[in-house]
Amino acid sequence: PVAAHLAFVQGLKQYSANDLGGARRSFLVALEGFTKAAAPYGLCAAMQVASIDWREGRLAEAQATLAMVERDTRARGYTTLLARALSQRGLAYQP
């Protein structure tokens, strides 16, 4: 999944430059590649997409993605990523 890693790094650069549309596209490419390879980095790419959803005010979409990340990180014991997902869920929470 070298292409997925390259897309992820590109997405990070775009996100830092506030190019959210470009970052979303890059992270989705990364997510697809990581998913095909059954690589756990797919959860990191999904987190990035959720972060973009949150920044764009798409809170329901962010929560749906973060719920999936939370479920999978709990199941796999990825405590650091779980903590990040829970933190992001708190930011995207809207009663």
Steps between C-alpha positions, in 0.01 A plus 500: 500500500777748416254711301270514801783626721593762242138613476481520879810718522364721221174530693685611812677772302175615343321498835775713654464744210119517555437332165219292647361388164837375385568342838167318492577360156847388608380341823224314314759362257712397797199345673415296193857373465536416867163325501595286199822404677320440832747746655410660833609839367155513341369601841739796502380606156139469614581720801637764268186494286291537817712796605430666167128426538513666842681808368241530224212472747394155381459374854273201428747368242789557738321315781415205273862460392631548852257239636647249255855598596410473869350154452796369300768650723335354810485158333865515394639656816631816332474714812674813370283520190194421712582798722532724195168375363326563831648848520384579147155359578480744791585789270238389247232434761179692448201425725 
